[in-house]
């Protein structure tokens, strides 16, 4: 079955950076577009970024455009989210998702605070 395992979260100061990873299994990763979402306390889950199956097309939410970079390594069945210039409002649990499957991983907590 589809499995998604996020990692790389943590506590960072404003202006800092983190790199999240999403290890995928149970489907043909190299043929599937992938997405990052996040859910802040008390808020609905929101879309962050999408990457096409070959990595050639990337789209970002306005709130992270220019600060976050989505990427993937199809040889490792892994997707990444490089997060720079982090802000307190980026604090959330970050999840990855395959476009064509309903499964979610357990998420990884990102906290931005001084």
Secondary structure as a PSIPRED ss2 file (coil, helix, strand):
# PSIPRED VFORMAT (PSIPRED V4.0)

   1 X C   1.000  0.000  0.000
   2 X C   1.000  0.000  0.000
   3 X E   0.000  0.000  1.000
   4 X E   0.000  0.000  1.000
   5 X E   0.000  0.000  1.000
   6 X E   0.000  0.000  1.000
   7 X E   0.000  0.000  1.000
   8 X C   1.000  0.000  0.000
   9 X C   1.000  0.000  0.000
  10 X E   0.000  0.000  1.000
  11 X E   0.000  0.000  1.000
  12 X E   0.000  0.000  1.000
  13 X C   1.000  0.000  0.000
  14 X C   1.000  0.000  0.000
  15 X C   1.000  0.000  0.000
  16 X C   1.000  0.000  0.000
  17 X C   1.000  0.000  0.000
  18 X E   0.000  0.000  1.000
  19 X E   0.000  0.000  1.000
  20 X E   0.000  0.000  1.000
  21 X E   0.000  0.000  1.000
  22 X E   0.000  0.000  1.000
  23 X E   0.000  0.000  1.000
  24 X E   0.000  0.000  1.000
  25 X E   0.000  0.000  1.000
  26 X C   1.000  0.000  0.000
  27 X C   1.000  0.000  0.000
  28 X C   1.000  0.000  0.000
  29 X H   0.000  1.000  0.000
  30 X H   0.000  1.000  0.000
  31 X H   0.000  1.000  0.000
  32 X C   1.000  0.000  0.000
  33 X C   1.000  0.000  0.000
  34 X E   0.000  0.000  1.000
  35 X E   0.000  0.000  1.000
  36 X E   0.000  0.000  1.000
  37 X E   0.000  0.000  1.000
  38 X E   0.000  0.000  1.000
  39 X E   0.000  0.000  1.000
  40 X C   1.000  0.000  0.000
  41 X C   1.000  0.000  0.000
  42 X C   1.000  0.000  0.000
  43 X C   1.000  0.000  0.000
  44 X C   1.000  0.000  0.000
  45 X C   1.000  0.000  0.000
  46 X E   0.000  0.000  1.000
  47 X E   0.000  0.000  1.000
  48 X E   0.000  0.000  1.000
  49 X E   0.000  0.000  1.000
  50 X E   0.000  0.000  1.000
  51 X E   0.000  0.000  1.000
  52 X C   1.000  0.000  0.000
  53 X C   1.000  0.000  0.000
  54 X C   1.000  0.000  0.000
  55 X C   1.000  0.000  0.000
  56 X C   1.000  0.000  0.000
  57 X C   1.000  0.000  0.000
  58 X E   0.000  0.000  1.000
  59 X E   0.000  0.000  1.000
  60 X E   0.000  0.000  1.000
  61 X C   1.000  0.000  0.000
  62 X C   1.000  0.000  0.000
  63 X C   1.000  0.000  0.000
  64 X C   1.000  0.000  0.000
  65 X C   1.000  0.000  0.000
  66 X C   1.000  0.000  0.000
  67 X C   1.000  0.000  0.000
  68 X E   0.000  0.000  1.000
  69 X E   0.000  0.000  1.000
  70 X E   0.000  0.000  1.000
  71 X E   0.000  0.000  1.000
  72 X E   0.000  0.000  1.000
  73 X E   0.000  0.000  1.000
  74 X C   1.000  0.000  0.000
  75 X C   1.000  0.000  0.000
  76 X C   1.000  0.000  0.000
  77 X C   1.000  0.000  0.000
  78 X E   0.000  0.000  1.000
  79 X E   0.000  0.000  1.000
  80 X E   0.000  0.000  1.000
  81 X E   0.000  0.000  1.000
  82 X E   0.000  0.000  1.000
  83 X E   0.000  0.000  1.000
  84 X C   1.000  0.000  0.000
  85 X C   1.000  0.000  0.000
  86 X C   1.000  0.000  0.000
  87 X C   1.000  0.000  0.000
  88 X H   0.000  1.000  0.000
  89 X H   0.000  1.000  0.000
  90 X H   0.000  1.000  0.000
  91 X C   1.000  0.000  0.000
  92 X E   0.000  0.000  1.000
  93 X E   0.000  0.000  1.000
  94 X E   0.000  0.000  1.000
  95 X E   0.000  0.000  1.000
  96 X E   0.000  0.000  1.000
  97 X E   0.000  0.000  1.000
  98 X E   0.000  0.000  1.000
  99 X C   1.000  0.000  0.000
 100 X C   1.000  0.000  0.000
 101 X C   1.000  0.000  0.000
 102 X C   1.000  0.000  0.000
 103 X C   1.000  0.000  0.000
 104 X C   1.000  0.000  0.000
 105 X C   1.000  0.000  0.000
 106 X C   1.000  0.000  0.000
 107 X C   1.000  0.000  0.000
 108 X E   0.000  0.000  1.000
 109 X E   0.000  0.000  1.000
 110 X E   0.000  0.000  1.000
 111 X E   0.000  0.000  1.000
 112 X E   0.000  0.000  1.000
 113 X C   1.000  0.000  0.000
 114 X C   1.000  0.000  0.000
